[in-house]
Amino acid sequence: MSRDMPDTTHDFRSPPAQGRTRGGPTARLTAAFHSWWARRHGHAPPASGTGGPPPAAGVVHGGPAESTLWRMRTTVRDAPGALAALCTALAGEDVDILSLQTHPLGTATVDEFLLRAPAGLTGAGLTAAVSGAGGTGIWIERADAHDLVDAPTRMLGLATRTALDAAELPLALRQLLGRCTIRSLPAAAGAGRRAPDGVPAEGTLEDTVMRLRAPEGGVITVERPYLPFTPTEFARARALVELDTRLGPRVPRGQDVLTLSEGSDITVRRADTGDLEAARAMHERCSPETLRLRYHGPVGDVDRYLNHLLGPRFGRTLAVRTASGRLVGLGHLLWDGDETEVALLVEDAWQRRGIGGELLARLVAMAGEAGCAHVYAVTQASNTGMVAAMRGLELPLDYQIEEGTLVITARLDQRPARRVRDEHGEREHGGSRAGRRPQAPADGR
């Protein structure tokens, strides 16, 4: 989502991909290697031939000599001895092959390696060795111990996350395919579940772009300009989307009962488009100023954003209800690459009671669990409640003014653990206090 009003096209970023082992006499010698999956990194594509000092995460200490973990992909002729020559060249540089996967491409294969190399061997040196052994289209970047997870375990984990929560699909695709841009284009009005013309049911793969039918209609477009997708990656992505489609809309139904400092009980749980009518009713009870501070646009248009904001494809939403069941607060976590947006709306009569701080703390925890490096809030300097809630996170904050709007960005790599106040579960969030009473998953609303 952009930092202005919600749009129908959304970007998600992510890390390099993976494949499978190929047959043949040489490949059988390496079939015992565990597959690996790349974990999430930042926005920028990896530089070719990196040769600077390795970061701490990629350096292995404690052995006879320091070493560095590298993730490498190269194209090799599908001929007897081709892979063996490449492995021999790596052995000549004292490089240990920790895992190997291959993506068949007819007369050639794309081989992916997880390597442990001497700390003094640069990316340029590795590239030269592989190129001299016949490798082409070489891509390389630093890796770390997270990349040692085997492929079947990783794929099962991604499938489980997707099955439990529809909001996990963009994140699962991100972890599957690496640093990439994912856009969700909804179906045209009145088209139902029919995708735009030109995208068949099985999707399309065009080098660095894949297009898949979205579960709710429309198209999911995935782009990775720095590294072409392989048919194996395309098949895996398509399998995740198909799983999501078959299971239909869903969100976890657990909820927490919290006691505010004044003694009122509220419940906090995940929300979706089933909460649309209750959210519209809350809009009716909110003052124009509260709506203006939240949506930064004409107050009369706010209802048209709700269906989008409550949709699981673009993030996660938390709903706050009173003991009587009235919806009095919404907190949105909206996927926008590494700088995921957080947004809050609390009904006027329930403001200044700690609800905003509770929602924000939970949203930030979700962002951290999803691997987001930053969260940002779009507000105005006059919105002292939102500014105070962001400060209450006790995280490094950056403040920027963009066309009269205040954007506060928080770094999540330094977020503190939630503070436990006593054995009854009383916790403090951003200056507000809430006693937590967990409830079993709720079937109804």
Disulfide bonds with the S-S distance in Angstrom:
none
